[in-house]
Amino acid sequence: MSETSSSGPGAKRLEVRCPSCGDMHLYSLDNPYRPFCSKGCKAIDLGAWASESYRVEAKPTSEDLLDD
Ligand SMILES: [Zn+2]
């Protein structure tokens, strides 16, 4: 058995999985980047989302234009 649930009344800890890196981390209201674990992960997620929207148009590479 790999997973063991810790039984500890009083320890109110909520762990969530970071949507970006997939790591489990403590969910805290003090974390401005929740549900992400860190600022970096939030930036990565937003960047990925933005790049997705920018991928609607395929641009030819400069190498194709240099084909003479
Ligand atoms: Zn993360």
N, CA, C, O and the ligand as a Tripos MOL2 file, in Angstrom:
@<TRIPOS>MOLECULE
protein
  273   271    69     0     0
PROTEIN
NO_CHARGES

@<TRIPOS>ATOM
      1 N           0.8430   -1.2070    0.0000 N.3       1 MET1
      2 CA          0.0000    0.0000    0.0000 C.3       1 MET1
      3 C           0.8710    1.2470    0.0000 C.2       1 MET1
      4 O           1.8450    1.3320    0.7480 O.2       1 MET1
      5 N           0.5280    2.1860   -0.8180 N.am      2 SER2
      6 CA          1.3740    3.3720   -0.9190 C.3       2 SER2
      7 C           0.7410    4.5620   -0.2050 C.2       2 SER2
      8 O           1.4380    5.3450    0.4390 O.2       2 SER2
      9 N          -0.5520    4.6960   -0.3170 N.am      3 GLU3
     10 CA         -1.1810    5.8830    0.2480 C.3       3 GLU3
     11 C          -1.7820    5.5660    1.6120 C.2       3 GLU3
     12 O          -2.5170    4.5950    1.7900 O.2       3 GLU3
     13 N          -1.4460    6.4070    2.5430 N.am      4 THR4
     14 CA         -2.0180    6.2530    3.8750 C.3       4 THR4
     15 C          -2.6350    7.5710    4.3000 C.2       4 THR4
     16 O          -1.9900    8.6190    4.2540 O.2       4 THR4
     17 N          -3.8530    7.5090    4.7000 N.am      5 SER5
     18 CA         -4.5180    8.7300    5.1230 C.3       5 SER5
     19 C          -4.1960    9.0120    6.5850 C.2       5 SER5
     20 O          -4.4260    8.1860    7.4680 O.2       5 SER5
     21 N          -3.6670   10.1860    6.8050 N.am      6 SER6
     22 CA         -3.3060   10.5420    8.1700 C.3       6 SER6
     23 C          -4.5340   10.9780    8.9440 C.2       6 SER6
     24 O          -5.2660   11.8750    8.5240 O.2       6 SER6
     25 N          -4.7430   10.3480   10.0510 N.am      7 SER7
     26 CA         -5.8910   10.7120   10.8760 C.3       7 SER7
     27 C          -5.4340   11.6450   11.9810 C.2       7 SER7
     28 O          -4.8610   11.2230   12.9860 O.2       7 SER7
     29 N          -5.7050   12.9340   11.7650 N.am      8 GLY8
     30 CA         -5.2730   13.8720   12.7880 C.3       8 GLY8
     31 C          -6.2660   14.9860   12.9790 C.2       8 GLY8
     32 O          -6.2250   15.9880   12.2650 O.2       8 GLY8
     33 N          -7.1470   14.8280   13.9230 N.am      9 PRO9
     34 CA         -8.1180   15.8890   14.2150 C.3       9 PRO9
     35 C          -7.4090   17.1250   14.7600 C.2       9 PRO9
     36 O          -6.5610   17.0270   15.6470 O.2       9 PRO9
     37 N          -7.7560   18.2570   14.2330 N.am     10 GLY10
     38 CA         -7.0780   19.4700   14.6790 C.3      10 GLY10
     39 C          -6.1570   19.9730   13.5980 C.2      10 GLY10
     40 O          -5.9070   21.1740   13.4930 O.2      10 GLY10
     41 N          -5.6510   19.0620   12.7940 N.am     11 ALA11
     42 CA         -4.7780   19.4760   11.6970 C.3      11 ALA11
     43 C          -5.6350   19.7540   10.4770 C.2      11 ALA11
     44 O          -5.8420   18.8720    9.6430 O.2      11 ALA11
     45 N          -6.1200   20.9440   10.3730 N.am     12 LYS12
     46 CA         -6.9680   21.2960    9.2360 C.3      12 LYS12
     47 C          -6.1190   21.7340    8.0670 C.2      12 LYS12
     48 O          -5.8740   22.9230    7.8600 O.2      12 LYS12
     49 N          -5.6850   20.7750    7.3260 N.am     13 ARG13
     50 CA         -4.8450   21.1030    6.1870 C.3      13 ARG13
     51 C          -5.5270   20.6700    4.9150 C.2      13 ARG13
     52 O          -5.9870   19.5350    4.7880 O.2      13 ARG13
     53 N          -5.5840   21.5710    3.9990 N.am     14 LEU14
     54 CA         -6.1770   21.2470    2.7110 C.3      14 LEU14
     55 C          -5.0970   21.3170    1.6480 C.2      14 LEU14
     56 O          -4.5200   22.3710    1.3820 O.2      14 LEU14
     57 N          -4.8480   20.1950    1.0670 N.am     15 GLU15
     58 CA         -3.8320   20.1660    0.0190 C.3      15 GLU15
     59 C          -4.5030   20.0930   -1.3320 C.2      15 GLU15
     60 O          -5.4440   19.3270   -1.5360 O.2      15 GLU15
     61 N          -4.0130   20.8880   -2.2380 N.am     16 VAL16
     62 CA         -4.5690   20.9060   -3.5840 C.3      16 VAL16
     63 C          -3.4510   20.6390   -4.5800 C.2      16 VAL16
     64 O          -2.2730   20.8460   -4.2870 O.2      16 VAL16
     65 N          -3.8300   20.1900   -5.7260 N.am     17 ARG17
     66 CA         -2.8400   19.9040   -6.7600 C.3      17 ARG17
     67 C          -2.6850   21.1270   -7.6540 C.2      17 ARG17
     68 O          -3.6640   21.6740   -8.1640 O.2      17 ARG17
     69 N          -1.4630   21.5340   -7.8290 N.am     18 CYS18
     70 CA         -1.1830   22.6770   -8.6770 C.3      18 CYS18
     71 C          -1.5280   22.3450  -10.1280 C.2      18 CYS18
     72 O          -1.0100   21.3680  -10.6700 O.2      18 CYS18
     73 N          -2.3890   23.1340  -10.7660 N.am     19 PRO19
     74 CA         -2.7970   22.8590  -12.1460 C.3      19 PRO19
     75 C          -1.6370   22.9480  -13.1210 C.2      19 PRO19
     76 O          -1.7070   22.4250  -14.2330 O.2      19 PRO19
     77 N          -0.5780   23.6100  -12.7000 N.am     20 SER20
     78 CA          0.5390   23.8230  -13.6090 C.3      20 SER20
     79 C           1.5760   22.7150  -13.5140 C.2      20 SER20
     80 O           1.8820   22.0640  -14.5130 O.2      20 SER20
     81 N           2.1220   22.4970  -12.3180 N.am     21 CYS21
     82 CA          3.1860   21.5120  -12.1800 C.3      21 CYS21
     83 C           2.6740   20.1910  -11.6330 C.2      21 CYS21
     84 O           3.3750   19.1800  -11.6840 O.2      21 CYS21
     85 N           1.4450   20.1950  -11.1050 N.am     22 GLY22
     86 CA          0.8680   18.9480  -10.6370 C.3      22 GLY22
     87 C           1.3350   18.5450   -9.2570 C.2      22 GLY22
     88 O           1.0230   17.4460   -8.7990 O.2      22 GLY22
     89 N           2.0670   19.3990   -8.5910 N.am     23 ASP23
     90 CA          2.5380   19.0810   -7.2520 C.3      23 ASP23
     91 C           1.4580   19.3790   -6.2220 C.2      23 ASP23
     92 O           0.6840   20.3280   -6.3550 O.2      23 ASP23
     93 N           1.4310   18.5450   -5.1990 N.am     24 MET24
     94 CA          0.5140   18.8080   -4.1030 C.3      24 MET24
     95 C           1.1190   19.8640   -3.1920 C.2      24 MET24
     96 O           2.2940   19.8000   -2.8290 O.2      24 MET24
     97 N           0.3060   20.8170   -2.8390 N.am     25 HIS25
     98 CA          0.8030   21.8520   -1.9430 C.3      25 HIS25
     99 C          -0.3080   22.3090   -1.0290 C.2      25 HIS25
    100 O          -1.4890   22.0820   -1.2950 O.2      25 HIS25
    101 N           0.0780   22.9440    0.0320 N.am     26 LEU26
    102 CA         -0.8990   23.3620    1.0260 C.3      26 LEU26
    103 C          -1.6990   24.5500    0.5140 C.2      26 LEU26
    104 O          -1.1490   25.5790    0.1200 O.2      26 LEU26
    105 N          -2.9950   24.3750    0.5310 N.am     27 TYR27
    106 CA         -3.8680   25.4600    0.0900 C.3      27 TYR27
    107 C          -3.9760   26.4940    1.2020 C.2      27 TYR27
    108 O          -4.3870   26.1850    2.3200 O.2      27 TYR27
    109 N          -3.6070   27.7030    0.8820 N.am     28 SER28
    110 CA         -3.6350   28.7500    1.8930 C.3      28 SER28
    111 C          -4.2370   30.0170    1.3200 C.2      28 SER28
    112 O          -3.9710   30.4030    0.1820 O.2      28 SER28
    113 N          -5.0510   30.6500    2.1390 N.am     29 LEU29
    114 CA         -5.6470   31.9050    1.6920 C.3      29 LEU29
    115 C          -4.5990   32.9950    1.5830 C.2      29 LEU29
    116 O          -4.8130   34.0270    0.9470 O.2      29 LEU29
    117 N          -3.4540   32.7450    2.2200 N.am     30 ASP30
    118 CA         -2.3750   33.7190    2.1480 C.3      30 ASP30
    119 C          -1.6090   33.6100    0.8360 C.2      30 ASP30
    120 O          -0.7800   34.4580    0.5080 O.2      30 ASP30
    121 N          -1.9030   32.5590    0.1030 N.am     31 ASN31
    122 CA         -1.2130   32.3680   -1.1660 C.3      31 ASN31
    123 C          -1.9660   33.0960   -2.2790 C.2      31 ASN31
    124 O          -3.0450   32.6640   -2.6870 O.2      31 ASN31
    125 N          -1.4060   34.1880   -2.7650 N.am     32 PRO32
    126 CA         -2.0850   34.9740   -3.8020 C.3      32 PRO32
    127 C          -2.1070   34.2560   -5.1510 C.2      32 PRO32
    128 O          -2.7820   34.6940   -6.0830 O.2      32 PRO32
    129 N          -1.3730   33.1630   -5.2470 N.am     33 TYR33
    130 CA         -1.2640   32.4710   -6.5260 C.3      33 TYR33
    131 C          -2.1160   31.2100   -6.5640 C.2      33 TYR33
    132 O          -2.0700   30.4550   -7.5350 O.2      33 TYR33
    133 N          -2.8980   30.9800   -5.5020 N.am     34 ARG34
    134 CA         -3.7390   29.7950   -5.4860 C.3      34 ARG34
    135 C          -4.6860   29.7810   -6.6780 C.2      34 ARG34
    136 O          -5.0740   30.8630   -7.1180 O.2      34 ARG34
    137 N          -5.0760   28.6770   -7.2180 N.am     35 PRO35
    138 CA         -4.7110   27.3540   -6.7200 C.3      35 PRO35
    139 C          -3.3260   26.8950   -7.1450 C.2      35 PRO35
    140 O          -2.9860   25.7240   -6.9790 O.2      35 PRO35
    141 N          -2.5460   27.7740   -7.6750 N.am     36 PHE36
    142 CA         -1.2010   27.3830   -8.0630 C.3      36 PHE36
    143 C          -0.2980   27.3990   -6.8380 C.2      36 PHE36
    144 O          -0.6270   28.0200   -5.8260 O.2      36 PHE36
    145 N           0.8290   26.7240   -6.9260 N.am     37 CYS37
    146 CA          1.6980   26.6130   -5.7700 C.3      37 CYS37
    147 C           2.6220   27.8150   -5.6790 C.2      37 CYS37
    148 O           3.1150   28.1380   -4.5990 O.2      37 CYS37
    149 N           2.8580   28.4680   -6.7850 N.am     38 SER38
    150 CA          3.8000   29.5740   -6.7440 C.3      38 SER38
    151 C           3.4990   30.5550   -7.8670 C.2      38 SER38
    152 O           2.6730   30.3110   -8.7460 O.2      38 SER38
    153 N           4.2020   31.6650   -7.7960 N.am     39 LYS39
    154 CA          4.0220   32.6900   -8.8200 C.3      39 LYS39
    155 C           4.4400   32.1740  -10.1950 C.2      39 LYS39
    156 O           3.8210   32.4720  -11.2170 O.2      39 LYS39
    157 N           5.5120   31.3910  -10.1780 N.am     40 GLY40
    158 CA          6.0220   30.8640  -11.4460 C.3      40 GLY40
    159 C           5.0220   29.9720  -12.1370 C.2      40 GLY40
    160 O           4.8480   30.0470  -13.3530 O.2      40 GLY40
    161 N           4.3530   29.1150  -11.3570 N.am     41 CYS41
    162 CA          3.4010   28.1900  -11.9460 C.3      41 CYS41
    163 C           2.1990   28.9430  -12.5090 C.2      41 CYS41
    164 O           1.6500   28.5580  -13.5410 O.2      41 CYS41
    165 N           1.7950   30.0040  -11.8380 N.am     42 LYS42
    166 CA          0.6750   30.7790  -12.3440 C.3      42 LYS42
    167 C           1.0540   31.4510  -13.6580 C.2      42 LYS42
    168 O           0.2580   31.5040  -14.5960 O.2      42 LYS42
    169 N           2.2720   31.9600  -13.7120 N.am     43 ALA43
    170 CA          2.7470   32.6170  -14.9300 C.3      43 ALA43
    171 C           2.8370   31.6210  -16.0720 C.2      43 ALA43
    172 O           2.5150   31.9400  -17.2170 O.2      43 ALA43
    173 N           3.2760   30.4150  -15.7510 N.am     44 ILE44
    174 CA          3.3880   29.3850  -16.7840 C.3      44 ILE44
    175 C           2.0180   29.0640  -17.3460 C.2      44 ILE44
    176 O           1.8400   28.9420  -18.5570 O.2      44 ILE44
    177 N           1.0490   28.9300  -16.4460 N.am     45 ASP45
    178 CA         -0.2900   28.5730  -16.8900 C.3      45 ASP45
    179 C          -0.8870   29.6740  -17.7470 C.2      45 ASP45
    180 O          -1.4910   29.4080  -18.7870 O.2      45 ASP45
    181 N          -0.7160   30.9010  -17.3070 N.am     46 LEU46
    182 CA         -1.2530   32.0140  -18.0860 C.3      46 LEU46
    183 C          -0.5370   32.1150  -19.4260 C.2      46 LEU46
    184 O          -1.1490   32.4280  -20.4470 O.2      46 LEU46
    185 N           0.7510   31.8500  -19.4110 N.am     47 GLY47
    186 CA          1.5200   31.9080  -20.6510 C.3      47 GLY47
    187 C           1.0720   30.8450  -21.6280 C.2      47 GLY47
    188 O           0.9630   31.0940  -22.8290 O.2      47 GLY47
    189 N           0.8130   29.6570  -21.1060 N.am     48 ALA48
    190 CA          0.3650   28.5750  -21.9710 C.3      48 ALA48
    191 C          -0.9960   28.9030  -22.5590 C.2      48 ALA48
    192 O          -1.2690   28.6330  -23.7290 O.2      48 ALA48
    193 N          -1.8300   29.4810  -21.7380 N.am     49 TRP49
    194 CA         -3.1620   29.8350  -22.2070 C.3      49 TRP49
    195 C          -3.0680   30.8910  -23.3030 C.2      49 TRP49
    196 O          -3.7710   30.8150  -24.3110 O.2      49 TRP49
    197 N          -2.1980   31.8720  -23.0990 N.am     50 ALA50
    198 CA         -2.0440   32.9480  -24.0670 C.3      50 ALA50
    199 C          -1.4680   32.4160  -25.3710 C.2      50 ALA50
    200 O          -1.9050   32.7980  -26.4560 O.2      50 ALA50
    201 N          -0.4830   31.5290  -25.2540 N.am     51 SER51
    202 CA          0.1410   31.0030  -26.4650 C.3      51 SER51
    203 C          -0.8600   30.1680  -27.2550 C.2      51 SER51
    204 O          -0.8130   30.1260  -28.4840 O.2      51 SER51
    205 N          -1.7620   29.5080  -26.5410 N.am     52 GLU52
    206 CA         -2.7830   28.7350  -27.2310 C.3      52 GLU52
    207 C          -3.6400   29.6340  -28.1090 C.2      52 GLU52
    208 O          -3.9680   29.2820  -29.2420 O.2      52 GLU52
    209 N          -3.9980   30.7980  -27.5770 N.am     53 SER53
    210 CA         -4.8610   31.7010  -28.3240 C.3      53 SER53
    211 C          -4.1090   32.3370  -29.4860 C.2      53 SER53
    212 O          -4.6970   32.7930  -30.4670 O.2      53 SER53
    213 N          -2.7910   32.3510  -29.3410 N.am     54 TYR54
    214 CA         -2.0070   32.9610  -30.4160 C.3      54 TYR54
    215 C          -1.6870   31.9710  -31.5240 C.2      54 TYR54
    216 O          -1.1360   32.3260  -32.5660 O.2      54 TYR54
    217 N          -2.0480   30.7150  -31.2680 N.am     55 ARG55
    218 CA         -1.7010   29.6920  -32.2430 C.3      55 ARG55
    219 C          -2.7780   29.5030  -33.2940 C.2      55 ARG55
    220 O          -2.7630   28.5050  -34.0140 O.2      55 ARG55
    221 N          -3.7020   30.4270  -33.3970 N.am     56 VAL56
    222 CA         -4.7940   30.2860  -34.3540 C.3      56 VAL56
    223 C          -4.2880   30.4630  -35.7790 C.2      56 VAL56
    224 O          -4.9010   30.0000  -36.7400 O.2      56 VAL56
    225 N          -3.1640   31.1400  -35.8870 N.am     57 GLU57
    226 CA         -2.6390   31.4010  -37.2220 C.3      57 GLU57
    227 C          -1.2240   30.8550  -37.3520 C.2      57 GLU57
    228 O          -0.3450   31.1710  -36.5500 O.2      57 GLU57
    229 N          -1.0230   30.0510  -38.3500 N.am     58 ALA58
    230 CA          0.3050   29.4670  -38.5480 C.3      58 ALA58
    231 C           1.1300   30.3680  -39.4520 C.2      58 ALA58
    232 O           0.7560   30.6730  -40.5850 O.2      58 ALA58
    233 N           2.2560   30.7770  -38.9110 N.am     59 LYS59
    234 CA          3.0970   31.6460  -39.7110 C.3      59 LYS59
    235 C           4.2060   30.8460  -40.4060 C.2      59 LYS59
    236 O           4.7640   29.9210  -39.8160 O.2      59 LYS59
    237 N           4.5180   31.1920  -41.6250 N.am     60 PRO60
    238 CA          5.6410   30.5380  -42.3070 C.3      60 PRO60
    239 C           6.9570   30.9510  -41.6790 C.2      60 PRO60
    240 O           7.1430   32.1070  -41.2990 O.2      60 PRO60
    241 N           7.8530   30.0120  -41.5730 N.am     61 THR61
    242 CA          9.1320   30.3330  -40.9750 C.3      61 THR61
    243 C           9.9970   31.1010  -41.9640 C.2      61 THR61
    244 O           9.7870   31.0380  -43.1750 O.2      61 THR61
    245 N          10.9540   31.8120  -41.4370 N.am     62 SER62
    246 CA         11.8300   32.6070  -42.3060 C.3      62 SER62
    247 C          12.6470   31.7050  -43.2090 C.2      62 SER62
    248 O          13.0820   32.1200  -44.2840 O.2      62 SER62
    249 N          12.8550   30.4770  -42.7760 N.am     63 GLU63
    250 CA         13.6340   29.5520  -43.5930 C.3      63 GLU63
    251 C          12.8940   29.2260  -44.8880 C.2      63 GLU63
    252 O          13.5040   29.0140  -45.9360 O.2      63 GLU63
    253 N          11.5880   29.1940  -44.7920 N.am     64 ASP64
    254 CA         10.8080   28.9000  -45.9910 C.3      64 ASP64
    255 C          10.9270   30.0480  -47.0030 C.2      64 ASP64
    256 O          10.9500   29.8460  -48.2170 O.2      64 ASP64
    257 N          11.0000   31.2490  -46.4480 N.am     65 LEU65
    258 CA         11.0880   32.4130  -47.3300 C.3      65 LEU65
    259 C          12.4720   32.5190  -47.9690 C.2      65 LEU65
    260 O          12.6390   33.1040  -49.0390 O.2      65 LEU65
    261 N          13.4580   31.9370  -47.2840 N.am     66 LEU66
    262 CA         14.8230   32.0410  -47.7920 C.3      66 LEU66
    263 C          15.1300   30.9400  -48.8050 C.2      66 LEU66
    264 O          16.2420   30.8410  -49.3240 O.2      66 LEU66
    265 N          14.1380   30.1350  -49.0670 N.am     67 ASP67
    266 CA         14.3640   29.0530  -50.0140 C.3      67 ASP67
    267 C          14.4120   29.5910  -51.4460 C.2      67 ASP67
    268 O          13.3670   29.7550  -52.0750 O.2      67 ASP67
    269 N          15.5560   29.8530  -51.9440 N.am     68 ASP68
    270 CA         15.6950   30.4380  -53.2640 C.3      68 ASP68
    271 C          16.3320   29.4440  -54.2320 C.2      68 ASP68
    272 O          16.5300   29.7640  -55.4040 O.2      68 ASP68
    273 ZN          3.0970   24.4200   -9.2390 Zn       69 ZN69
@<TRIPOS>BOND
     1     1     2 1
     2     2     3 1
     3     3     4 2
     4     3     5 am
     5     5     6 1
     6     6     7 1
     7     7     8 2
     8     7     9 am
     9     9    10 1
    10    10    11 1
    11    11    12 2
    12    11    13 am
    13    13    14 1
    14    14    15 1
    15    15    16 2
    16    15    17 am
    17    17    18 1
    18    18    19 1
    19    19    20 2
    20    19    21 am
    21    21    22 1
    22    22    23 1
    23    23    24 2
    24    23    25 am
    25    25    26 1
    26    26    27 1
    27    27    28 2
    28    27    29 am
    29    29    30 1
    30    30    31 1
    31    31    32 2
    32    31    33 am
    33    33    34 1
    34    34    35 1
    35    35    36 2
    36    35    37 am
    37    37    38 1
    38    38    39 1
    39    39    40 2
    40    39    41 am
    41    41    42 1
    42    42    43 1
    43    43    44 2
    44    43    45 am
    45    45    46 1
    46    46    47 1
    47    47    48 2
    48    47    49 am
    49    49    50 1
    50    50    51 1
    51    51    52 2
    52    51    53 am
    53    53    54 1
    54    54    55 1
    55    55    56 2
    56    55    57 am
    57    57    58 1
    58    58    59 1
    59    59    60 2
    60    59    61 am
    61    61    62 1
    62    62    63 1
    63    63    64 2
    64    63    65 am
    65    65    66 1
    66    66    67 1
    67    67    68 2
    68    67    69 am
    69    69    70 1
    70    70    71 1
    71    71    72 2
    72    71    73 am
    73    73    74 1
    74    74    75 1
    75    75    76 2
    76    75    77 am
    77    77    78 1
    78    78    79 1
    79    79    80 2
    80    79    81 am
    81    81    82 1
    82    82    83 1
    83    83    84 2
    84    83    85 am
    85    85    86 1
    86    86    87 1
    87    87    88 2
    88    87    89 am
    89    89    90 1
    90    90    91 1
    91    91    92 2
    92    91    93 am
    93    93    94 1
    94    94    95 1
    95    95    96 2
    96    95    97 am
    97    97    98 1
    98    98    99 1
    99    99   100 2
   100    99   101 am
   101   101   102 1
   102   102   103 1
   103   103   104 2
   104   103   105 am
   105   105   106 1
   106   106   107 1
   107   107   108 2
   108   107   109 am
   109   109   110 1
   110   110   111 1
   111   111   112 2
   112   111   113 am
   113   113   114 1
   114   114   115 1
   115   115   116 2
   116   115   117 am
   117   117   118 1
   118   118   119 1
   119   119   120 2
   120   119   121 am
   121   121   122 1
   122   122   123 1
   123   123   124 2
   124   123   125 am
   125   125   126 1
   126   126   127 1
   127   127   128 2
   128   127   129 am
   129   129   130 1
   130   130   131 1
   131   131   132 2
   132   131   133 am
   133   133   134 1
   134   134   135 1
   135   135   136 2
   136   135   137 am
   137   137   138 1
   138   138   139 1
   139   139   140 2
   140   139   141 am
   141   141   142 1
   142   142   143 1
   143   143   144 2
   144   143   145 am
   145   145   146 1
   146   146   147 1
   147   147   148 2
   148   147   149 am
   149   149   150 1
   150   150   151 1
   151   151   152 2
   152   151   153 am
   153   153   154 1
   154   154   155 1
   155   155   156 2
   156   155   157 am
   157   157   158 1
   158   158   159 1
   159   159   160 2
   160   159   161 am
   161   161   162 1
   162   162   163 1
   163   163   164 2
   164   163   165 am
   165   165   166 1
   166   166   167 1
   167   167   168 2
   168   167   169 am
   169   169   170 1
   170   170   171 1
   171   171   172 2
   172   171   173 am
   173   173   174 1
   174   174   175 1
   175   175   176 2
   176   175   177 am
   177   177   178 1
   178   178   179 1
   179   179   180 2
   180   179   181 am
   181   181   182 1
   182   182   183 1
   183   183   184 2
   184   183   185 am
   185   185   186 1
   186   186   187 1
   187   187   188 2
   188   187   189 am
   189   189   190 1
   190   190   191 1
   191   191   192 2
   192   191   193 am
   193   193   194 1
   194   194   195 1
   195   195   196 2
   196   195   197 am
   197   197   198 1
   198   198   199 1
   199   199   200 2
   200   199   201 am
   201   201   202 1
   202   202   203 1
   203   203   204 2
   204   203   205 am
   205   205   206 1
   206   206   207 1
   207   207   208 2
   208   207   209 am
   209   209   210 1
   210   210   211 1
   211   211   212 2
   212   211   213 am
   213   213   214 1
   214   214   215 1
   215   215   216 2
   216   215   217 am
   217   217   218 1
   218   218   219 1
   219   219   220 2
   220   219   221 am
   221   221   222 1
   222   222   223 1
   223   223   224 2
   224   223   225 am
   225   225   226 1
   226   226   227 1
   227   227   228 2
   228   227   229 am
   229   229   230 1
   230   230   231 1
   231   231   232 2
   232   231   233 am
   233   233   234 1
   234   234   235 1
   235   235   236 2
   236   235   237 am
   237   237   238 1
   238   238   239 1
   239   239   240 2
   240   239   241 am
   241   241   242 1
   242   242   243 1
   243   243   244 2
   244   243   245 am
   245   245   246 1
   246   246   247 1
   247   247   248 2
   248   247   249 am
   249   249   250 1
   250   250   251 1
   251   251   252 2
   252   251   253 am
   253   253   254 1
   254   254   255 1
   255   255   256 2
   256   255   257 am
   257   257   258 1
   258   258   259 1
   259   259   260 2
   260   259   261 am
   261   261   262 1
   262   262   263 1
   263   263   264 2
   264   263   265 am
   265   265   266 1
   266   266   267 1
   267   267   268 2
   268   267   269 am
   269   269   270 1
   270   270   271 1
   271   271   272 2
@<TRIPOS>SUBSTRUCTURE
     1 MET1         2 RESIDUE 1 A MET
     2 SER2         6 RESIDUE 1 A SER
     3 GLU3        10 RESIDUE 1 A GLU
     4 THR4        14 RESIDUE 1 A THR
     5 SER5        18 RESIDUE 1 A SER
     6 SER6        22 RESIDUE 1 A SER
     7 SER7        26 RESIDUE 1 A SER
     8 GLY8        30 RESIDUE 1 A GLY
     9 PRO9        34 RESIDUE 1 A PRO
    10 GLY10       38 RESIDUE 1 A GLY
    11 ALA11       42 RESIDUE 1 A ALA
    12 LYS12       46 RESIDUE 1 A LYS
    13 ARG13       50 RESIDUE 1 A ARG
    14 LEU14       54 RESIDUE 1 A LEU
    15 GLU15       58 RESIDUE 1 A GLU
    16 VAL16       62 RESIDUE 1 A VAL
    17 ARG17       66 RESIDUE 1 A ARG
    18 CYS18       70 RESIDUE 1 A CYS
    19 PRO19       74 RESIDUE 1 A PRO
    20 SER20       78 RESIDUE 1 A SER
    21 CYS21       82 RESIDUE 1 A CYS
    22 GLY22       86 RESIDUE 1 A GLY
    23 ASP23       90 RESIDUE 1 A ASP
    24 MET24       94 RESIDUE 1 A MET
    25 HIS25       98 RESIDUE 1 A HIS
    26 LEU26      102 RESIDUE 1 A LEU
    27 TYR27      106 RESIDUE 1 A TYR
    28 SER28      110 RESIDUE 1 A SER
    29 LEU29      114 RESIDUE 1 A LEU
    30 ASP30      118 RESIDUE 1 A ASP
    31 ASN31      122 RESIDUE 1 A ASN
    32 PRO32      126 RESIDUE 1 A PRO
    33 TYR33      130 RESIDUE 1 A TYR
    34 ARG34      134 RESIDUE 1 A ARG
    35 PRO35      138 RESIDUE 1 A PRO
    36 PHE36      142 RESIDUE 1 A PHE
    37 CYS37      146 RESIDUE 1 A CYS
    38 SER38      150 RESIDUE 1 A SER
    39 LYS39      154 RESIDUE 1 A LYS
    40 GLY40      158 RESIDUE 1 A GLY
    41 CYS41      162 RESIDUE 1 A CYS
    42 LYS42      166 RESIDUE 1 A LYS
    43 ALA43      170 RESIDUE 1 A ALA
    44 ILE44      174 RESIDUE 1 A ILE
    45 ASP45      178 RESIDUE 1 A ASP
    46 LEU46      182 RESIDUE 1 A LEU
    47 GLY47      186 RESIDUE 1 A GLY
    48 ALA48      190 RESIDUE 1 A ALA
    49 TRP49      194 RESIDUE 1 A TRP
    50 ALA50      198 RESIDUE 1 A ALA
    51 SER51      202 RESIDUE 1 A SER
    52 GLU52      206 RESIDUE 1 A GLU
    53 SER53      210 RESIDUE 1 A SER
    54 TYR54      214 RESIDUE 1 A TYR
    55 ARG55      218 RESIDUE 1 A ARG
    56 VAL56      222 RESIDUE 1 A VAL
    57 GLU57      226 RESIDUE 1 A GLU
    58 ALA58      230 RESIDUE 1 A ALA
    59 LYS59      234 RESIDUE 1 A LYS
    60 PRO60      238 RESIDUE 1 A PRO
    61 THR61      242 RESIDUE 1 A THR
    62 SER62      246 RESIDUE 1 A SER
    63 GLU63      250 RESIDUE 1 A GLU
    64 ASP64      254 RESIDUE 1 A ASP
    65 LEU65      258 RESIDUE 1 A LEU
    66 LEU66      262 RESIDUE 1 A LEU
    67 ASP67      266 RESIDUE 1 A ASP
    68 ASP68      270 RESIDUE 1 A ASP
    69 ZN69       273 GROUP 0 **** ****
